[in-house]
Amino acid sequence: MREKQKYHKIKFENAEDQKKIIKRLSIIEGQIRGISQMINNNRYCSDILIQLSSAENGLRSISNNILEHHMRTCIANEIQNGNPQAIEEMMAIIKRNG
């Protein structure tokens, strides 16, 4: 069994950044509900695909934002504290998010 990696909790420097991400997630949540309705209403495939692409791009943007935050805070601190395994953790995250 693999050893459990050290995980870091997200900490934003200012509350405004957190609010922006939560707001964007709420928008994506609404898009997903809208996509379900579009499918139930037998809408055009192209319209559904456009909305799916929009939701995917929104999630990717949030993911990139949190990944950057993690690198600049958690990973940077771990490296400064002499933990070279932080690079391995970062590589695993990047490979998973591919």
BAPA-483912 format. One record per residue (C-alpha): residue in one letter; chain; y, x, z. Coordinates in steps of 0.5 Angstrom, whole numbers. Layout:
<node><residuo>A</residuo><cadena>A</cadena><y>Y</y><x>X</x><z>Z</z></node>
...
END
This chain:
<node><residuo>M</residuo><cadena>A</cadena><y>0</y><x>0</x><z>0</z></node>
<node><residuo>R</residuo><cadena>A</cadena><y>7</y><x>3</x><z>-2</z></node>
<node><residuo>E</residuo><cadena>A</cadena><y>12</y><x>5</x><z>4</z></node>
<node><residuo>K</residuo><cadena>A</cadena><y>17</y><x>0</x><z>4</z></node>
<node><residuo>Q</residuo><cadena>A</cadena><y>24</y><x>3</x><z>2</z></node>
<node><residuo>K</residuo><cadena>A</cadena><y>30</y><x>3</x><z>6</z></node>
<node><residuo>Y</residuo><cadena>A</cadena><y>35</y><x>-3</x><z>3</z></node>
<node><residuo>H</residuo><cadena>A</cadena><y>42</y><x>-4</x><z>4</z></node>
<node><residuo>K</residuo><cadena>A</cadena><y>46</y><x>-10</x><z>6</z></node>
<node><residuo>I</residuo><cadena>A</cadena><y>52</y><x>-12</x><z>1</z></node>
<node><residuo>K</residuo><cadena>A</cadena><y>58</y><x>-10</x><z>4</z></node>
<node><residuo>F</residuo><cadena>A</cadena><y>65</y><x>-12</x><z>0</z></node>
<node><residuo>E</residuo><cadena>A</cadena><y>71</y><x>-8</x><z>2</z></node>
<node><residuo>N</residuo><cadena>A</cadena><y>75</y><x>-14</x><z>1</z></node>
<node><residuo>A</residuo><cadena>A</cadena><y>73</y><x>-22</x><z>1</z></node>
<node><residuo>E</residuo><cadena>A</cadena><y>77</y><x>-23</x><z>-5</z></node>
<node><residuo>D</residuo><cadena>A</cadena><y>71</y><x>-19</x><z>-9</z></node>
<node><residuo>Q</residuo><cadena>A</cadena><y>66</y><x>-23</x><z>-6</z></node>
<node><residuo>K</residuo><cadena>A</cadena><y>69</y><x>-30</x><z>-7</z></node>
<node><residuo>K</residuo><cadena>A</cadena><y>70</y><x>-28</x><z>-14</z></node>
<node><residuo>I</residuo><cadena>A</cadena><y>62</y><x>-27</x><z>-15</z></node>
<node><residuo>I</residuo><cadena>A</cadena><y>61</y><x>-33</x><z>-11</z></node>
<node><residuo>K</residuo><cadena>A</cadena><y>65</y><x>-37</x><z>-16</z></node>
<node><residuo>R</residuo><cadena>A</cadena><y>62</y><x>-34</x><z>-22</z></node>
<node><residuo>L</residuo><cadena>A</cadena><y>55</y><x>-36</x><z>-19</z></node>
<node><residuo>S</residuo><cadena>A</cadena><y>57</y><x>-43</x><z>-18</z></node>
<node><residuo>I</residuo><cadena>A</cadena><y>60</y><x>-43</x><z>-25</z></node>
<node><residuo>I</residuo><cadena>A</cadena><y>53</y><x>-41</x><z>-28</z></node>
<node><residuo>E</residuo><cadena>A</cadena><y>49</y><x>-46</x><z>-23</z></node>
<node><residuo>G</residuo><cadena>A</cadena><y>53</y><x>-51</x><z>-27</z></node>
<node><residuo>Q</residuo><cadena>A</cadena><y>51</y><x>-48</x><z>-33</z></node>
<node><residuo>I</residuo><cadena>A</cadena><y>44</y><x>-49</x><z>-32</z></node>
<node><residuo>R</residuo><cadena>A</cadena><y>44</y><x>-56</x><z>-30</z></node>
<node><residuo>G</residuo><cadena>A</cadena><y>48</y><x>-57</x><z>-36</z></node>
<node><residuo>I</residuo><cadena>A</cadena><y>43</y><x>-54</x><z>-40</z></node>
<node><residuo>S</residuo><cadena>A</cadena><y>37</y><x>-58</x><z>-37</z></node>
<node><residuo>Q</residuo><cadena>A</cadena><y>41</y><x>-64</x><z>-39</z></node>
<node><residuo>M</residuo><cadena>A</cadena><y>42</y><x>-62</x><z>-46</z></node>
<node><residuo>I</residuo><cadena>A</cadena><y>35</y><x>-61</x><z>-46</z></node>
<node><residuo>N</residuo><cadena>A</cadena><y>33</y><x>-68</x><z>-43</z></node>
<node><residuo>N</residuo><cadena>A</cadena><y>38</y><x>-71</x><z>-48</z></node>
<node><residuo>N</residuo><cadena>A</cadena><y>35</y><x>-67</x><z>-54</z></node>
<node><residuo>R</residuo><cadena>A</cadena><y>41</y><x>-64</x><z>-56</z></node>
<node><residuo>Y</residuo><cadena>A</cadena><y>42</y><x>-59</x><z>-62</z></node>
<node><residuo>C</residuo><cadena>A</cadena><y>38</y><x>-52</x><z>-61</z></node>
<node><residuo>S</residuo><cadena>A</cadena><y>44</y><x>-48</x><z>-63</z></node>
<node><residuo>D</residuo><cadena>A</cadena><y>48</y><x>-51</x><z>-57</z></node>
<node><residuo>I</residuo><cadena>A</cadena><y>43</y><x>-50</x><z>-52</z></node>
<node><residuo>L</residuo><cadena>A</cadena><y>42</y><x>-43</x><z>-54</z></node>
<node><residuo>I</residuo><cadena>A</cadena><y>49</y><x>-42</x><z>-54</z></node>
<node><residuo>Q</residuo><cadena>A</cadena><y>49</y><x>-44</x><z>-47</z></node>
<node><residuo>L</residuo><cadena>A</cadena><y>43</y><x>-40</x><z>-45</z></node>
<node><residuo>S</residuo><cadena>A</cadena><y>47</y><x>-34</x><z>-48</z></node>
<node><residuo>S</residuo><cadena>A</cadena><y>53</y><x>-35</x><z>-44</z></node>
<node><residuo>A</residuo><cadena>A</cadena><y>49</y><x>-36</x><z>-37</z></node>
<node><residuo>E</residuo><cadena>A</cadena><y>45</y><x>-30</x><z>-38</z></node>
<node><residuo>N</residuo><cadena>A</cadena><y>51</y><x>-26</x><z>-40</z></node>
<node><residuo>G</residuo><cadena>A</cadena><y>54</y><x>-29</x><z>-33</z></node>
<node><residuo>L</residuo><cadena>A</cadena><y>48</y><x>-26</x><z>-29</z></node>
<node><residuo>R</residuo><cadena>A</cadena><y>48</y><x>-20</x><z>-33</z></node>
<node><residuo>S</residuo><cadena>A</cadena><y>56</y><x>-19</x><z>-31</z></node>
<node><residuo>I</residuo><cadena>A</cadena><y>54</y><x>-20</x><z>-24</z></node>
<node><residuo>S</residuo><cadena>A</cadena><y>48</y><x>-16</x><z>-24</z></node>
<node><residuo>N</residuo><cadena>A</cadena><y>52</y><x>-10</x><z>-27</z></node>
<node><residuo>N</residuo><cadena>A</cadena><y>58</y><x>-11</x><z>-22</z></node>
<node><residuo>I</residuo><cadena>A</cadena><y>53</y><x>-11</x><z>-16</z></node>
<node><residuo>L</residuo><cadena>A</cadena><y>49</y><x>-5</x><z>-18</z></node>
<node><residuo>E</residuo><cadena>A</cadena><y>56</y><x>-1</x><z>-19</z></node>
<node><residuo>H</residuo><cadena>A</cadena><y>58</y><x>-3</x><z>-12</z></node>
<node><residuo>H</residuo><cadena>A</cadena><y>51</y><x>-1</x><z>-9</z></node>
<node><residuo>M</residuo><cadena>A</cadena><y>52</y><x>6</x><z>-13</z></node>
<node><residuo>R</residuo><cadena>A</cadena><y>59</y><x>7</x><z>-11</z></node>
<node><residuo>T</residuo><cadena>A</cadena><y>57</y><x>5</x><z>-3</z></node>
<node><residuo>C</residuo><cadena>A</cadena><y>50</y><x>5</x><z>-1</z></node>
<node><residuo>I</residuo><cadena>A</cadena><y>47</y><x>11</x><z>-6</z></node>
<node><residuo>A</residuo><cadena>A</cadena><y>53</y><x>15</x><z>-5</z></node>
<node><residuo>N</residuo><cadena>A</cadena><y>53</y><x>15</x><z>2</z></node>
<node><residuo>E</residuo><cadena>A</cadena><y>46</y><x>16</x><z>2</z></node>
<node><residuo>I</residuo><cadena>A</cadena><y>46</y><x>22</x><z>-2</z></node>
<node><residuo>Q</residuo><cadena>A</cadena><y>52</y><x>25</x><z>2</z></node>
<node><residuo>N</residuo><cadena>A</cadena><y>48</y><x>24</x><z>8</z></node>
<node><residuo>G</residuo><cadena>A</cadena><y>42</y><x>29</x><z>5</z></node>
<node><residuo>N</residuo><cadena>A</cadena><y>38</y><x>23</x><z>2</z></node>
<node><residuo>P</residuo><cadena>A</cadena><y>35</y><x>25</x><z>-5</z></node>
<node><residuo>Q</residuo><cadena>A</cadena><y>31</y><x>19</x><z>-5</z></node>
<node><residuo>A</residuo><cadena>A</cadena><y>37</y><x>15</x><z>-6</z></node>
<node><residuo>I</residuo><cadena>A</cadena><y>37</y><x>17</x><z>-13</z></node>
<node><residuo>E</residuo><cadena>A</cadena><y>29</y><x>15</x><z>-14</z></node>
<node><residuo>E</residuo><cadena>A</cadena><y>31</y><x>8</x><z>-11</z></node>
<node><residuo>M</residuo><cadena>A</cadena><y>37</y><x>8</x><z>-16</z></node>
<node><residuo>M</residuo><cadena>A</cadena><y>33</y><x>10</x><z>-22</z></node>
<node><residuo>A</residuo><cadena>A</cadena><y>28</y><x>4</x><z>-20</z></node>
<node><residuo>I</residuo><cadena>A</cadena><y>33</y><x>-1</x><z>-20</z></node>
<node><residuo>I</residuo><cadena>A</cadena><y>36</y><x>1</x><z>-26</z></node>
<node><residuo>K</residuo><cadena>A</cadena><y>29</y><x>1</x><z>-29</z></node>
<node><residuo>R</residuo><cadena>A</cadena><y>27</y><x>-6</x><z>-26</z></node>
<node><residuo>N</residuo><cadena>A</cadena><y>34</y><x>-9</x><z>-29</z></node>
<node><residuo>G</residuo><cadena>A</cadena><y>33</y><x>-6</x><z>-36</z></node>
END
